[in-house]
Amino acid sequence: MLTRRSQPWRRQCDRWPGILVFAALLLFSPQVLAAAAGELDLTYTLSGFTAVTLFLAAYGLVMAEEQLHMRKSKPVLVAAGLIWTLIGWVYVQEGLPDAAEHAFKETLLEYTELLLFLLVAMTYVNAMEERRVFDKLRAWMVEKGFSYRSLFWITGILAFWISTVANNLTTAMLMCAVVLKVAEGDKRFINLACVNIVIASNAGGAFSPFGDITTLMVWQAKLVEFQEFFVLLGPSLVNYLLPAIVMSLFIKNRKPGSLEEHIWLKRGARRIVALFLLTVVISVLCHTVLHLPPALGMMTGLGFLQFFGYYLRRSLPRSLERKRTRYSQRGDWRKLEALGSVVPFDVFTRIARSEWDTLLFFYGVVVCVGGLGFMGYLSLLSETLYAGWDPTWANVVLGMISAVVDNIPVMFAVISMDPDMSLGNWLLITLTAGVGGSLLSVGSAAGVALMGQARGIYTFVGHMRWAPLIALGYVASVLTHLWLNQASFAVFH
């Protein structure tokens, strides 16, 4: 028997099903707002339980990705279709087909905005990688012959600041490549440096709207304004520096063997970096001044990159001829030989190299959770979590949960529940969801990636040895936020 949500007795039902579904939701990585709860409360119906079962079964297959060798997007795409098929059928039977259609379109629109944003960002990162921007940075650090302690600090500080504009995954892998190259064979130092890089990249992304998908979600949802994120700089620095200072004391201050690696930037590399920064500025202005989705600015920036790619292709023959003449006169046969491997720049090749399995996985999860939210589960979860707990404690605990299940689903669940919180608490969940993933190596994309990149050297157990120290940094960052930004807890958006 279906009932309207206006019936108050439903909200007084046993809350344990809400807790179980909340645990399930946190296992996923959605990135946009789910549809609001629908007119029909389906949380205690066969359709609702079937939808939750499909959701859990799909995630079970996602967890077994390595054993099954099946891409993680497949099961959630199927589950998303089946869940909304159930919703559509129930709403048609109740004579409310328009309500379900409108809810699905809202979920799809929000996801599309974020999809376009991420797609452009990935394209620019891939373009900079193809133009050897990151290789050049890595070669510079390798050639300088820094000591191990200097390398520890340089890679950590660079990871912290680069992750404010690039995703923490790319940043961490870049810094890890430097450490593996310079400290080859020194497993103890490599493990320690990787722990430091994971902490730094997660902390750096926590105070910038572009630093992490979670901060981007909060900004795009207009819960925190662009400039308001930067008050988290102090807490983020504390989160990174406290463990880093202690860990640096365990490093023997010696120098690795000298290495030589010659990397030349490809033509247009610096201009592509400038275009990316311009694109970021346009995106911010679109959102803050014009009150339009940030994706508009990003897609405009993609157009700039396409025009520049067109210029690079058309001017390539002239450029190669000039370089051949110049290198021949110098007798620089190494660079002259390298010209034979030059290929024209192609924007669509960079787009094709985006992480499409991840983007499709996000779609499937977003639509799944959007469906569960429309059925009424997220409203139930909101009452369970934020009505029963103080928001500050709830946000601190959720940050710790992100160490197990990744920060993106934690943030998505909170935004979807839309609890009545102050600006200070929205900033707090942004901070804790961002840096909480550093507590374990599996708590963030950066940590998981480095376990694969430095396989057998940077390990789960190796990271766990420093967990108490990282937890101390986590607590210190929370206390710093509560102290420095106390006034923001009295401001409600």
Beta strands, then each sheet from edge to edge (+ up, - down):
strand 1: 3-4
strand 2: 40-41
sheet 1: 1+ 2-
end
